[in-house]
Amino acid sequence: MSSALVTMDEKNRVALPKEIIEKLGLKGKMLIVDLGDHIGIYPVPQDPFERLHGCFNTEKTFKELRKKAEEMAIEEVAR
């Protein structure tokens, strides 16, 4: 497990250390979750819909599929 001490800038941004980014292969979007007394940072798949292939019939709208995908991503992170 890696750790690093970082500081928020004047716009409340935090830069992740290069070593951690490279070790974990992080890129693209991250989901930040409030875990009570700390936060979790989880990578979001580049194509979250690819993980849903075959889970739904084609009668659902894109909006419905997207909402379900977002719900499933949040549930997966909470595990």
C-alpha positions as CSV (number, residue, x, y, z in Angstrom):
1,M,0.0,0.0,0.0
2,S,1.3,3.4,-0.9
3,S,0.7,6.7,0.8
4,A,1.6,10.4,0.2
5,L,1.1,13.7,2.0
6,V,-0.4,16.2,-0.4
7,T,-1.8,19.7,0.0
8,M,-4.9,21.3,-1.6
9,D,-4.1,24.4,-3.7
10,E,-6.1,27.6,-3.6
11,K,-8.8,26.1,-5.7
12,N,-9.1,23.0,-3.4
13,R,-7.5,20.7,-5.9
14,V,-5.2,17.9,-5.0
15,A,-2.6,16.4,-7.4
16,L,-2.1,12.7,-7.1
17,P,1.6,11.7,-6.9
18,K,3.1,10.4,-10.1
19,E,4.3,7.2,-8.4
20,I,0.8,6.2,-7.3
21,I,-0.8,7.1,-10.7
22,E,1.7,4.9,-12.5
23,K,1.6,2.0,-10.0
24,L,-2.2,1.8,-10.2
25,G,-2.4,2.7,-13.9
26,L,-4.8,5.5,-13.2
27,K,-6.2,7.6,-16.0
28,G,-9.3,9.4,-17.0
29,K,-12.2,10.0,-14.7
30,M,-12.2,9.2,-10.9
31,L,-15.1,8.7,-8.6
32,I,-14.6,10.3,-5.2
33,V,-16.7,8.7,-2.4
34,D,-17.3,10.2,1.1
35,L,-16.6,7.3,3.4
36,G,-17.5,9.1,6.6
37,D,-14.1,9.9,8.1
38,H,-12.1,9.6,4.9
39,I,-12.5,9.5,1.1
40,G,-12.1,6.8,-1.5
41,I,-10.8,7.5,-5.0
42,Y,-11.9,4.9,-7.6
43,P,-11.2,4.9,-11.4
44,V,-14.2,5.0,-13.6
45,P,-14.1,2.6,-16.6
46,Q,-13.6,4.4,-19.9
47,D,-16.7,2.7,-21.3
48,P,-19.0,1.9,-18.4
49,F,-21.6,0.6,-20.8
50,E,-19.3,-2.1,-22.0
51,R,-19.6,-3.7,-18.6
52,L,-23.4,-3.8,-19.0
53,H,-23.5,-5.6,-22.3
54,G,-26.3,-8.2,-22.2
55,C,-27.8,-6.9,-19.0
56,F,-30.7,-5.0,-20.5
57,N,-33.2,-5.5,-23.3
58,T,-33.1,-2.9,-26.2
59,E,-36.5,-1.5,-25.2
60,K,-35.0,0.7,-22.5
61,T,-33.9,4.3,-23.4
62,F,-30.3,5.4,-23.3
63,K,-31.2,7.6,-20.4
64,E,-32.5,4.6,-18.4
65,L,-29.5,2.6,-19.3
66,R,-27.1,5.4,-18.2
67,K,-28.9,5.8,-14.9
68,K,-28.6,2.1,-14.2
69,A,-25.0,2.1,-15.2
70,E,-24.2,5.0,-12.8
71,E,-26.1,3.2,-10.0
72,M,-24.2,0.0,-10.6
73,A,-20.9,1.8,-10.6
74,I,-21.7,3.4,-7.2
75,E,-22.8,0.1,-5.7
76,E,-19.6,-1.6,-7.0
77,V,-17.4,1.1,-5.4
78,A,-19.3,0.8,-2.1
79,R,-18.3,-2.9,-1.8
